[in-house]
């Protein structure tokens, strides 16, 4: 797996950049890691790209520290507003691959913070036309509120519960090949894929935060990759950027 950032495509309006695992997407993502020490301040994708290929206006979306894959940068304010509009209208699509394990026991005990899951993946054959859809609100959870947990209904409208444009965040599983899942997001929340997959009993391999109930060696990398981006660029060109999805070695 690549250990350094890489520019996949660059135009006057935008750039598609590969982020390796264990690198922050942007400086405001600077939170303490699970050992309590701050990560290397040089390990920030935004700073790397801004130094390597200025000018850059802003990053359009983020990947978790442990996740690797494709990230889109806007090169100017006009393209930033254009891509933001695409995102707001669900027309910017990210595709992920994840190597998952089936959880050997129930995770919805009173201490887990997970509500009972109403979804069962067994015997479902997902496709792009007929995806397996996981939906929920989210709330912060755990020490320092660093984790998230799904919320099915929020009748009391708690201030801490996050919603996607007033509704549920949606994770679409569009394919399963053995234990490699293909997933699509139009809009996302922090840890959304990792939390949702753990909730339905298929945590991502080597996840240090959502391994329920598995133990993860520190040296292993999270098996989650953003391997494709789909959007129409400011010139009207339909774009599809791909890198190799994760595979079982």
Residue pairs with C-beta under 8 A, 6 or more apart in sequence:
1 20
1 21
1 68
1 221
2 18
2 20
2 68
3 20
4 20
5 17
5 18
5 19
5 20
5 23
5 45
5 48
5 49
5 52
6 17
6 18
7 15
7 16
7 17
7 18
7 49
7 52
7 53
8 16
8 17
8 18
8 70
8 241
8 243
9 15
9 16
9 241
10 16
10 53
11 75
11 233
12 75
12 76
13 74
13 75
13 76
13 78
13 79
13 82
13 233
13 234
13 235
14 60
14 72
14 73
14 74
14 75
14 79
14 83
14 233
14 234
15 49
15 53
15 56
15 72
15 73
15 75
16 70
16 71
16 72
16 73
16 229
16 241
17 45
17 49
17 70
17 71
17 72
17 73
18 68
18 69
18 70
18 71
18 243
19 25
19 45
19 63
19 67
19 68
19 69
19 70
19 71
20 68
21 66
21 67
21 68
21 221
21 222
22 39
22 43
22 65
22 66
22 221
23 43
23 44
23 45
23 65
24 30
24 39
24 43
24 44
24 45
24 65
25 44
25 45
25 46
25 59
25 62
25 63
25 71
26 44
26 45
26 46
26 59
26 62
27 44
27 46
27 47
29 44
29 62
29 65
30 38
30 39
30 41
30 44
31 144
31 146
32 38
32 144
33 39
33 65
34 208
34 209
39 65
42 48
45 59
45 71
46 56
46 59
46 73
49 56
49 73
50 56
55 75
55 76
56 73
56 74
56 75
57 73
57 74
57 75
57 76
57 77
57 79
57 80
58 73
58 74
58 80
59 71
59 72
59 73
59 74
60 71
60 72
60 73
60 74
60 80
60 83
60 84
60 87
60 92
61 71
61 72
61 87
61 92
61 94
61 188
62 71
63 69
63 71
63 226
64 190
64 191
64 194
64 222
64 224
66 207
66 208
66 209
66 221
66 222
66 224
67 222
67 224
67 225
67 226
68 221
68 222
68 224
68 225
68 226
69 96
69 224
69 225
69 226
69 227
69 243
70 94
70 226
70 227
70 228
70 229
70 241
70 243
71 226
72 83
72 92
72 229
72 231
74 80
74 82
74 83
78 234
79 234
82 234
83 92
83 231
86 92
86 231
86 232
87 187
88 165
90 186
90 187
91 186
91 231
91 232
92 186
92 229
92 230
92 231
93 184
93 185
93 186
93 229
93 230
93 231
94 184
94 185
94 186
94 188
94 226
94 228
94 229
94 230
95 174
95 182
95 183
95 184
95 226
95 227
95 228
95 229
95 230
96 182
96 183
96 184
96 185
96 193
96 224
96 225
96 226
96 227
97 180
97 181
97 182
97 183
97 224
97 225
97 227
97 245
97 246
98 180
98 181
98 183
98 193
98 197
98 204
98 205
98 223
98 224
98 225
98 246
99 179
99 180
99 181
99 204
99 205
99 223
99 246
99 248
100 179
100 180
100 181
100 197
100 202
100 203
100 204
100 205
100 223
101 179
101 202
101 203
101 204
101 205
101 214
102 179
102 201
102 202
103 198
103 201
103 202
103 203
103 212
103 213
103 214
104 213
105 213
107 114
107 198
107 199
107 201
107 212
107 213
108 114
108 115
108 116
108 117
112 212
113 141
113 142
113 147
113 149
114 149
114 150
114 198
114 199
114 212
115 149
115 150
115 151
115 152
117 199
117 200
117 201
118 152
119 132
119 134
119 200
120 200
121 132
121 173
121 200
121 201
121 202
124 132
125 176
126 132
126 173
126 174
126 175
126 176
127 174
127 175
128 174
128 175
128 184
131 172
131 173
131 174
131 184
132 172
132 173
133 170
133 171
133 172
133 173
134 170
134 171
134 172
134 173
134 196
134 197
134 199
134 200
135 168
135 169
135 170
135 171
136 150
136 151
136 152
136 168
136 169
136 196
136 199
137 150
137 151
137 152
137 154
137 161
137 162
137 163
137 168
137 169
138 148
138 149
138 150
138 151
138 161
138 162
138 169
138 189
138 190
138 192
138 195
139 148
139 149
139 151
139 158
139 160
139 161
139 162
140 146
140 147
140 148
140 160
141 147
141 148
141 149
146 209
147 191
147 195
147 209
147 210
148 189
148 190
148 191
148 192
148 195
149 195
150 195
150 196
150 199
151 161
154 161
154 163
162 169
162 189
163 169
164 170
164 187
164 189
165 187
169 187
169 188
169 189
169 192
170 185
170 186
170 187
171 183
171 185
171 192
171 193
171 196
171 197
172 183
172 184
172 185
173 181
173 182
173 183
174 182
174 183
174 184
175 181
175 182
176 182
178 248
179 202
179 248
180 245
180 246
180 247
180 248
181 197
181 202
182 245
183 193
183 197
185 192
185 193
191 209
191 210
193 204
193 224
194 203
194 204
194 207
194 209
194 210
194 222
194 224
195 210
197 203
197 204
197 210
198 204
198 207
198 210
198 211
198 212
203 210
203 211
203 212
203 214
204 210
204 222
204 223
204 224
205 220
205 222
205 223
206 216
206 217
206 220
206 221
206 222
206 223
207 216
207 222
207 224
208 216
208 218
208 222
223 246
224 246
225 243
225 245
225 246
227 242
227 243
227 244
227 245
227 246
228 240
228 241
228 242
228 243
229 239
229 240
229 241
230 239
230 240
231 239
232 238
232 239
233 239
